[in-house]
C-alpha cells in the first residue's frame, strides 16, 4: 500500500511539473507572438504613415504646379492647314532642299479646301525695285490675290527706304551676272520660293525697271483665264541665234530644237514645277552655254519648245523697244513718258489670246529709269484706272 501511495505522489508531482512547464511555454509563446505582432504593427504603421505623407506631398505639389484645365497647353494640331502653311520668305533651306520641296505636286487635281488662286510677281533685281511706288498703286486693294518675291544682289544692303508692299519679300539670293547661267539659277530660285505657296497659280518674271500698263483686275483676269503660257520662243539664224548653239549639247539638245526669246516670262504652275525639277537640260546650259552664249535668252525658250510647245503662246507679255539697236532694249527717261506713249504700249499690237485676235498683247513694259517715275505716277493711274 505504501509503495502504491508513493507511486501516486510521484505521478502527481510529475504532472504538476509538466503542467508548470507547459504554462511557462504558453506564457513565452504569448509574449513571443505579442512581440511579433507589436513589431509588425509598428512597421506597418510607419510604412503607411510614409505613404500618406508622400501622397499629401504629391497632391500639394500637383496643386501648386499644375495649371487649371483652362491654362493647359494642348499639343499643336497638325492638320491640312498646318501642312499647307507657307514657309517664311527668309527660310534657311539650301538650294537642293528648296528645289526638292518646290517640285512636290499632288496627283489629285481637286482641292479638299476652298482657295483663291494668286499671281506670283517675281522681281529679279540688282538692288531695290525702282518703280515700287507705282507698283504700290497697282497692288492697292487686292490683298490675297497676289504674292511678291524679290531676288536681289546679296551685296545690296537695303539702304534705300523699302516700299511697304515689298517689305520682307526678299528671298535668299545669290550673285547674278548678265548673260550667265546663274541668272537662270536665280529665276529657278524665284519660282521655287513662289511654288511653296500652293495658292500661287500664275508666275510672272519682272525686273526693277518694269511697270504694269493695265490695272490689277485686268491683269488678274487675263492671266487666270489664259489657257497658255507666255514664253517668247523663235528660231533665229546667225551668230546671236543658232550660232550660239554648242554641238556638245547633243544628244540632249539638237540644233533643230534650239530657240531664242525674251527672258521675261509668264507661266502656269504646272510649267513652273517642270522648270524647277529639270535636271536633264539645265545642266547642259550650265556646262556648254558660256561666253557669247547667253543662257537667259535660250534656256527657257528651248526647254518649253521641247517639252510644252502646245501650251505656249510663243510671245512675251512684257513690252520692250529694240528699235534703237544694240544688245539691250531702249531705256526710257522722264521726257519720253507721255499719255500717247503709254496708250501705244497698251493697244498698239495684234496677237492671239485663247484662240482669238486681240490688241491687248502686253501687260507690262520696260525699261524705265528712276527719273521717269514722277511722270508715270502722274499719268499711269488715270490711264490704267488703278483704283479698279
ChimeraX attribute file (.defattr): number of C-alpha atoms within 10 A of each C-alpha:
attribute: neighborCount
match mode: 1-to-1
recipient: residues
	/A:1	6
	/A:2	6
	/A:3	8
	/A:4	9
	/A:5	10
	/A:6	11
	/A:7	12
	/A:8	11
	/A:9	12
	/A:10	12
	/A:11	12
	/A:12	12
	/A:13	12
	/A:14	12
	/A:15	12
	/A:16	12
	/A:17	12
	/A:18	12
	/A:19	12
	/A:20	12
	/A:21	12
	/A:22	12
	/A:23	12
	/A:24	12
	/A:25	12
	/A:26	12
	/A:27	12
	/A:28	12
	/A:29	12
	/A:30	12
	/A:31	12
	/A:32	12
	/A:33	12
	/A:34	12
	/A:35	12
	/A:36	12
	/A:37	12
	/A:38	12
	/A:39	12
	/A:40	12
	/A:41	12
	/A:42	12
	/A:43	12
	/A:44	12
	/A:45	12
	/A:46	12
	/A:47	12
	/A:48	12
	/A:49	12
	/A:50	12
	/A:51	12
	/A:52	12
	/A:53	12
	/A:54	12
	/A:55	12
	/A:56	12
	/A:57	12
	/A:58	12
	/A:59	12
	/A:60	11
	/A:61	11
	/A:62	11
	/A:63	11
	/A:64	9
	/A:65	9
	/A:66	10
	/A:67	11
	/A:68	8
	/A:69	8
	/A:70	6
	/A:71	8
	/A:72	9
	/A:73	8
	/A:74	7
	/A:75	6
	/A:76	7
	/A:77	8
	/A:78	8
	/A:79	8
	/A:80	10
	/A:81	10
	/A:82	10
	/A:83	8
	/A:84	12
	/A:85	11
	/A:86	15
	/A:87	11
	/A:88	12
	/A:89	17
	/A:90	11
	/A:91	11
	/A:92	11
	/A:93	11
	/A:94	9
	/A:95	14
	/A:96	9
	/A:97	10
	/A:98	18
	/A:99	23
	/A:100	12
	/A:101	16
	/A:102	22
	/A:103	18
	/A:104	12
	/A:105	13
	/A:106	7
	/A:107	6
	/A:108	7
	/A:109	7
	/A:110	7
	/A:111	8
	/A:112	8
	/A:113	7
	/A:114	6
	/A:115	9
	/A:116	10
	/A:117	16
	/A:118	20
	/A:119	23
	/A:120	26
	/A:121	21
	/A:122	23
	/A:123	24
	/A:124	25
	/A:125	18
	/A:126	18
	/A:127	18
	/A:128	25
	/A:129	23
	/A:130	20
	/A:131	23
	/A:132	20
	/A:133	17
	/A:134	19
	/A:135	20
	/A:136	15
	/A:137	18
	/A:138	24
	/A:139	17
	/A:140	13
	/A:141	13
	/A:142	12
	/A:143	9
	/A:144	11
	/A:145	17
	/A:146	20
	/A:147	19
	/A:148	20
	/A:149	21
	/A:150	27
	/A:151	25
	/A:152	25
	/A:153	18
	/A:154	14
	/A:155	11
	/A:156	12
	/A:157	10
	/A:158	12
	/A:159	8
	/A:160	10
	/A:161	8
	/A:162	14
	/A:163	16
	/A:164	11
	/A:165	16
	/A:166	17
	/A:167	11
	/A:168	15
	/A:169	18
	/A:170	18
	/A:171	19
	/A:172	21
	/A:173	17
	/A:174	15
	/A:175	14
	/A:176	20
	/A:177	10
	/A:178	10
	/A:179	17
	/A:180	20
	/A:181	23
	/A:182	17
	/A:183	20
	/A:184	21
	/A:185	20
	/A:186	19
	/A:187	20
	/A:188	20
	/A:189	22
	/A:190	27
	/A:191	25
	/A:192	23
	/A:193	23
	/A:194	28
	/A:195	27
	/A:196	21
	/A:197	17
	/A:198	16
	/A:199	21
	/A:200	20
	/A:201	21
	/A:202	25
	/A:203	26
	/A:204	21
	/A:205	21
	/A:206	24
	/A:207	20
	/A:208	22
	/A:209	21
	/A:210	23
	/A:211	25
	/A:212	22
	/A:213	24
	/A:214	22
	/A:215	20
	/A:216	25
	/A:217	16
	/A:218	15
	/A:219	16
	/A:220	18
	/A:221	10
	/A:222	15
	/A:223	21
	/A:224	14
	/A:225	10
	/A:226	16
	/A:227	15
	/A:228	20
	/A:229	26
	/A:230	22
	/A:231	26
	/A:232	26
	/A:233	25
	/A:234	18
	/A:235	15
	/A:236	14
	/A:237	11
	/A:238	9
	/A:239	11
	/A:240	15
	/A:241	19
	/A:242	19
	/A:243	14
	/A:244	22
	/A:245	22
	/A:246	18
	/A:247	11
	/A:248	13
	/A:249	17
	/A:250	10
	/A:251	8
	/A:252	10
	/A:253	20
	/A:254	13
	/A:255	15
	/A:256	10
	/A:257	15
	/A:258	24
	/A:259	25
	/A:260	23
	/A:261	23
	/A:262	20
	/A:263	22
	/A:264	23
	/A:265	20
	/A:266	26
	/A:267	20
	/A:268	22
	/A:269	19
	/A:270	13
	/A:271	18
	/A:272	21
	/A:273	19
	/A:274	15
	/A:275	21
	/A:276	23
	/A:277	17
	/A:278	14
	/A:279	10
	/A:280	10
	/A:281	16
	/A:282	21
	/A:283	13
	/A:284	17
	/A:285	23
	/A:286	16
	/A:287	11
	/A:288	18
	/A:289	24
	/A:290	15
	/A:291	10
	/A:292	12
	/A:293	22
	/A:294	20
	/A:295	25
	/A:296	24
	/A:297	22
	/A:298	25
	/A:299	23
	/A:300	25
	/A:301	26
	/A:302	25
	/A:303	21
	/A:304	22
	/A:305	20
	/A:306	14
	/A:307	11
	/A:308	14
	/A:309	17
	/A:310	12
	/A:311	17
	/A:312	18
	/A:313	20
	/A:314	19
	/A:315	21
	/A:316	22
	/A:317	20
	/A:318	26
	/A:319	19
	/A:320	19
	/A:321	15
	/A:322	12
	/A:323	8
	/A:324	10
	/A:325	9
	/A:326	8
	/A:327	8
	/A:328	11
	/A:329	14
	/A:330	16
	/A:331	15
	/A:332	17
	/A:333	15
	/A:334	15
	/A:335	9
	/A:336	14
	/A:337	18
	/A:338	15
	/A:339	15
	/A:340	10
	/A:341	11
	/A:342	20
	/A:343	14
	/A:344	11
	/A:345	20
	/A:346	22
	/A:347	13
	/A:348	13
	/A:349	12
	/A:350	12
	/A:351	14
	/A:352	13
	/A:353	17
	/A:354	12
	/A:355	10
	/A:356	7
	/A:357	11
	/A:358	13
	/A:359	13
	/A:360	18
	/A:361	21
	/A:362	23
	/A:363	21
	/A:364	21
	/A:365	21
	/A:366	20
	/A:367	20
	/A:368	22
	/A:369	16
	/A:370	15
	/A:371	13
	/A:372	16
	/A:373	20
	/A:374	14
	/A:375	16
	/A:376	21
	/A:377	15
	/A:378	13
	/A:379	14
	/A:380	25
	/A:381	17
	/A:382	12
	/A:383	15
	/A:384	19
	/A:385	15
	/A:386	23
	/A:387	15
	/A:388	12
